[in-house]
Every structure is written in C-alpha cells, then in structure tokens.
Amino acid sequence: MFKRIFLATAVISAPAFADPPVINAVNVEKSGGAWRFDVTLSHDDTGWDHYADGWRIIDSAGNELGHRKLAHPHVNEQPFTRSLSSVQIPDDISEVGIQARDNITGWGGEIKMVKLK
C-alpha cells in the first residue's frame, strides 16, 4: 500500500514583476502657510489589475507629510500629473522626498528629492 501526493503550483502573473511608477517631474509652490505639489508620473498601467495608485511626500526621516491617492488607472493618459494642496510642511524643513506606489508592488524604491523655496 502506498500514498500518492499531488502538489499544486500557482503561476505568478507578469504584473507582479512590473516596474514601479516613475516620477517624471515635481512642481512645488507655497501659498500662505501651505504648499501645493504637482507630481507627474508614468507607469505601465494595465487597468484595474495593475496601476499607479498614489504618491506621497516624506521628510528626511521617512515621515509622511502628505499623501495623494490615485483612484483609478491611467492606461491612456501617460504620463499624468496630479496635485495635492494645503500640505503643511514644518518651517525647519528645506527639502522633501516624493515617492510613488502602485497597487501591486507598493512603494517604489525611487525617492525624488525636491528643494522647497
């Protein structure tokens, strides 16, 4: 008497290995006591299964100062720019980082540093 063991394997789809979003440009303006960030991203969005879903502003210690969620894919709009207004940045901070994410790989490794004027 012997037992047969069957193993099931799963195939991982290609989007899990796709590149993270690229930060193409950042424009920053101060108005009163708050900041406005215009961030241009490009990403190989394929639809709801894989798309750039946000970007954030961080300080030098990695603390999040602002977060712009992207609510839908931008398959036919590449690159694309989205803004975040009324961002409060402490006066002692002269430079921040911008980091983008997608809904599969999470936060990308690239952090684009931006000087505040």
PAZABA-40807 format. One record per residue (C-alpha): x, y, z. Coordinates in pm, 1 decimal. Last residue first. Example, Ala and Ser with C-alpha at 12.3 -4.5 7.8 and 13.67 -1.06 7.14 Angstrom:
REM PAZABA-40807
         X         Y         Z
    1367.0    -106.0     714.0
    1230.0    -450.0     780.0
END
This chain:
REM PAZABA-40807
         X         Y         Z
    1183.6    7760.3    -194.1
    1144.9    7393.7    -102.9
    1407.1    7164.2    -253.0
    1275.7    6838.5    -401.0
    1426.2    6491.3    -361.0
    1285.5    6216.9    -582.1
    1257.9    5892.3    -387.9
    1286.9    5584.0    -607.1
    1240.0    5249.8    -430.9
     874.5    5221.8    -517.9
     600.7    5197.6    -255.7
     364.8    4906.5    -316.2
     443.3    4632.5    -570.9
      88.1    4550.3    -683.4
    -129.3    4860.4    -627.4
     135.7    5103.5    -743.4
     345.7    5348.0    -546.6
     523.7    5681.5    -579.7
     776.1    5855.7    -352.5
     841.3    6228.9    -333.2
    1112.4    6348.3     -94.4
    1130.3    6675.4      94.0
    1384.3    6958.2     126.1
    1400.8    7277.8     332.3
    1235.2    7152.7     651.6
    1268.0    7390.1     950.9
     940.5    7567.3     866.0
     733.7    7248.4     915.1
     546.5    7145.6     599.2
     165.8    7164.8     591.5
      19.3    7046.0     261.5
    -282.3    7253.6     159.4
    -280.7    7121.5    -197.0
    -207.5    6787.4    -364.2
    -186.1    6771.2    -741.2
    -198.0    6509.2   -1016.1
       0.2    6492.4   -1338.2
     -10.2    6215.2   -1599.8
     248.6    6047.2   -1822.6
      70.8    5866.6   -1971.8
    -306.1    5903.7   -2007.3
    -447.4    5601.4   -2190.1
    -397.2    5345.8   -1911.1
    -443.2    5592.9   -1625.7
    -587.6    5353.1   -1367.6
    -825.5    5478.1   -1096.2
    -843.2    5638.0    -751.8
    -497.7    5789.5    -720.4
    -428.7    5867.3    -355.6
    -217.7    6174.5    -282.8
     -37.7    6151.2      52.6
     116.8    6426.9     264.6
     384.0    6474.5     530.3
     481.7    6108.0     568.2
     780.6    6053.6     794.0
    1077.9    5898.8     613.5
    1344.6    6063.3     832.1
    1438.5    6310.7     555.4
    1074.9    6419.1     521.2
     816.1    6244.3     307.1
     564.7    6349.4      41.3
     348.7    6074.0    -101.1
     234.2    5922.2    -427.8
     -61.1    5708.3    -522.5
    -233.9    5425.6    -707.5
     -13.6    5359.9   -1008.8
    -192.7    5073.2   -1184.4
    -219.1    4694.7   -1201.7
    -536.0    4479.8   -1206.8
    -764.2    4782.7   -1250.9
    -613.9    4855.6   -1590.6
    -275.0    4780.7   -1747.0
     -90.6    5082.4   -1607.5
     266.4    5089.2   -1739.0
     364.3    5382.1   -1518.8
     443.8    5748.1   -1567.8
     414.4    6010.9   -1300.1
     392.0    6391.6   -1290.1
     360.4    6546.9    -944.4
     208.3    6888.7    -873.4
     263.5    6975.3    -504.6
      93.8    7269.9    -333.0
     229.9    7403.4      -5.0
      71.8    7576.9     293.6
     139.4    7885.5     506.3
      31.4    8142.6     250.6
      74.4    7984.0     -89.8
     396.0    7789.9    -140.7
     452.6    7628.0    -475.6
     612.1    7294.1    -569.2
     644.1    7137.6    -914.4
     757.4    6776.4    -940.8
     853.7    6594.0   -1258.2
     894.0    6247.3   -1409.8
     842.3    6029.7   -1101.8
     847.3    5675.3   -1239.2
     591.8    5419.4   -1119.2
     724.1    5075.6   -1021.1
     837.1    4828.4   -1287.7
     636.4    4512.8   -1342.2
     719.3    4183.0   -1169.3
     381.5    4122.6   -1008.6
     227.4    4235.6   -1337.6
     364.3    3920.9   -1507.9
     131.1    3672.8   -1340.9
     251.0    3425.1   -1082.2
     166.9    3068.8   -1175.3
      43.3    2858.1    -890.4
     153.7    2506.2    -821.5
     -49.3    2216.7    -692.6
     128.3    1921.3    -538.6
     -13.4    1573.7    -559.8
      83.1    1310.4    -306.6
      22.5     946.4    -380.1
       7.1     705.2     -92.0
     133.0     347.2     -86.9
       0.0       0.0       0.0
END
